[in-house]
Amino acid sequence: ALWLLAPLAFLVVIGPGRRHNALALVAAATVEVIVATVIAIGDVDTGADELLTTDATARLFLLVIDWAFVGVVVYAWNRARVDAARPEASARRAYLGIAFLVAMNVVVVANHVLLAWLALEVTSLTAAPQITQANLPGSRGAAWRYLVFSIVGLGLASLGFWCLGHGGAEGAHASMRFDVLAHTPAPTDDPWRDLGFALLVLGLGTKLGLAPMYSWLPETYDEAPAAVTAMLAAVQFNGTLLLLVRVLQIPGARAGVAGDALLVLGLASMAVSAGSILATRNVKRLVAYASINHAGVIAIGLGLGGEAAYGVLLYAVSNAFIKAILFLSIGHAEQHYQTKQMRDVGGLIQDLPYTGLFLMVGT
């Protein structure tokens, strides 16, 4: 699993003014996806140690995250190849992109609560600067809102992990390794664990864009460049989802307050997004509100558990690639028509046949 740090080597070939910055990011993502595919397809399960694990869940999400990321950075490289002045060609975005990719993979293979939490925090810190666009003043406010909600959400999650470790038969000395937590019998009538699960669902639900802490998502997805939006929607979303799945594997989580909270948040997210989907005419925000709706569906499936878990995995995998296809297609159409208003876009199939086809397939 340490091979997942290999893309950091490409940081040395990135620099200001270099035309191959975006290509270096593609090369780093390609190395990462090769490593992830070898681990997953080769059924490389080295077990779990103090910090890392390559269990079946990690192998599945490694494939999803890295293949989705490759598609995103290839799109960004193509945009930079056509116009070297575009932000995708900047050294800053290449540095941040590689750091985001490595941290996201660490989230997936982390076997310790603290390591997973720190890596997810790094993905937020590296994603926030990429949201800003010099020609869009609103993007700076969107980046700050994203960062504030990320800090609050992950702060609640850290407090939830602390409560989880403080409760239980072993008290504050309980192990915070996911594999140990998953095989620790659930104590009965433990308010610390219940509070911990509730805070974890609310905190990670904030990163997933679930109600009531969802207001950052439509603005961020709308104001960010198409590649960054796809990166957040298809890559970071699934890394956060994996962390939530790890929490739900702890005995007593789904059957208790965590399962009930996910059902409530999932239904609330579907309800609040439905009205916005009907009202908006901004196609990028439309897909953003639909993403909240899909997150609600996934939350309900996780809350139900049992046989619904298989449906959640299928839904999450397909949703990752479909959201990437939709946001990248919308970004290309926006660049061509200079608008995100649906009423101002016509003849997409004739003007941009491949973009129109991908948008139709994604829809």
PyMOL commands that set and color helices and strands:
alter all, ss='L'
color gray80, all
select helices_A, chain A and resi 2-13+21-41+56-82+87-89+91-109+113-131+137-166+171-173+178-181+191-208+216-223+226-248+257-279+283-304+308-337+342-344+348-351+353-362
alter helices_A, ss='H'
color red, helices_A
deselect
rebuild
show_as cartoon
